[in-house]
């Protein structure tokens, strides 16, 4: 990875993140509630057989657990790693679009899995919640996004 | 993309992640100590209004103690006294930074001794990011306290020193606010990832004595990657 492109990637990421912070209030409803919390609630209702699990204002409320998804815990930082990388990548545009879409699905799926697992952890192993939420999942999301970008950008090289 | 190579990369990533997480949970004291020392140096060097900074890591928490000395004059003509300040923060964010670096290090495209050397880049780079993150948050909390509790409770003399001091504090706070928002929204882990992967951008040239003397042999030129 060239140093110049890495620096451009960092600058692009910083710009996108700033734009997200600035416009957070206007995208929170559909980005958090509709794209993440509703699928997580659907999975939890079928997984646990308990319900209903309500969603609104970034909050997932079940019969015994109430979880609020705050900025920084919404998977957007990992998603922006993917988007910014494919914005600056030296690839044909079709491959960039395909990479960005595949990365979006990966990050979206991982984040829904994060929400479901943390909900269950809060129910059954609350003493593990802080470590899994603060360290394991936070780093796993960024690692998955970075690794996806790296592997996608190296199609014919040794892994 | 060749699937076996992608699978091998994913496997190395997973092993790096597991190793990093285990180290972070059970054997990170030395690294945390380095982060605390580095953060203390940054605080000493970068804060004119903080004196006698002490920063340590104990029981999975960073503990900071300092004195806030704004060097301003009160309306009574007396100098504003120094105020002791303490602050405590858990190490989980620092642990996350370390884990990200360890997970991505196996993917750095170097060979042999250079690949091992990139481990130092990953460990050192993650310590730098963690120290900067700690300093930003500590200064943000301190400036927020100064702006909302310390200053409003007192009357100050109308002097040029006071006015320029207020302006400097306000300017510093708005810069820190932006940096903190970036770090909190995911920037700290992204920077850790970039510093680790940036090791690929470090190129080492082959030693000149390795070049052959005959014209028919291959020319040993270009970066050793």
Contacts between the chains, C-beta under 8 A, distances in Angstrom:
chain1	res1	chain2	res2	distance
A	1	B	109	8.0
A	1	B	197	6.0
A	1	B	198	7.5
A	1	B	200	4.7
A	1	B	201	6.0
A	2	B	201	6.2
A	3	B	198	7.0
A	3	B	201	3.8
A	6	B	194	6.2
A	6	B	197	7.1
A	6	B	198	5.4
A	6	B	201	5.9
A	9	B	194	7.2
A	10	B	190	7.7
A	10	B	191	7.5
A	10	B	194	5.6
A	13	B	187	7.7
A	13	B	190	5.9
A	14	B	182	6.3
A	14	B	187	7.1
A	17	B	182	5.9
A	17	B	185	5.4
A	17	B	186	6.7
A	17	B	187	6.2
A	18	B	178	7.7
A	18	B	181	7.8
A	18	B	182	6.9
A	20	B	185	6.9
A	21	B	181	5.2
A	21	B	182	7.7
A	21	B	185	5.9
A	71	B	184	7.2
A	71	B	185	5.9
A	72	B	184	5.0
A	72	B	185	5.3
A	72	B	186	6.3
A	76	B	185	7.3
A	76	B	186	7.1
A	77	B	185	5.7
A	77	B	186	2.0
A	77	B	187	7.3
A	77	B	189	7.0
A	77	B	190	6.6
A	78	B	186	7.0
A	80	B	186	7.1
A	81	B	186	7.8
A	81	B	190	5.9
A	81	B	193	7.4
A	130	B	92	7.1
A	131	B	25	7.4
A	131	B	92	7.2
A	134	B	90	7.6
A	134	B	92	3.8
A	134	B	93	7.2
A	134	B	95	7.9
A	134	B	96	6.9
A	135	B	21	7.2
A	135	B	24	6.6
A	135	B	25	7.9
A	135	B	92	5.1
A	135	B	95	4.8
A	135	B	96	5.0
A	135	B	99	6.5
A	136	B	21	6.5
A	136	B	99	7.9
A	138	B	96	4.7
A	138	B	189	6.6
A	139	B	17	7.4
A	139	B	20	7.7
A	139	B	21	7.7
A	139	B	96	4.4
A	139	B	97	7.9
A	139	B	99	4.1
A	139	B	100	4.8
A	139	B	103	6.9
A	139	B	189	6.5
A	140	B	17	6.9
A	142	B	100	5.3
A	142	B	186	7.1
A	142	B	189	4.0
A	142	B	190	6.4
A	142	B	192	7.7
A	142	B	193	5.8
A	143	B	13	6.6
A	143	B	17	5.8
A	143	B	99	7.6
A	143	B	100	5.7
A	143	B	103	4.2
A	143	B	104	6.3
A	143	B	193	7.5
A	146	B	100	7.7
A	146	B	104	5.7
A	146	B	193	4.4
A	146	B	197	6.8
A	147	B	9	6.9
A	147	B	10	7.2
A	147	B	13	4.9
A	147	B	103	7.7
A	147	B	104	6.9
A	147	B	107	6.3
A	150	B	9	7.6
A	150	B	104	7.8
A	150	B	107	5.6
A	150	B	197	6.9
A	151	B	1	6.8
A	151	B	5	8.0
A	151	B	6	5.3
A	151	B	9	5.2
A	151	B	10	7.6
A	151	B	107	8.0
A	152	B	1	6.7
A	154	B	109	7.8
A	155	B	1	4.9
A	155	B	2	7.4
A	156	B	2	7.2
A	157	B	5	7.6
A	157	B	109	7.3
A	158	B	5	6.4
A	158	B	109	7.7
A	159	B	5	3.8
A	159	B	6	6.3
A	159	B	7	8.0
A	159	B	8	4.6
A	159	B	9	3.4
A	159	B	12	7.4
A	159	B	107	7.7
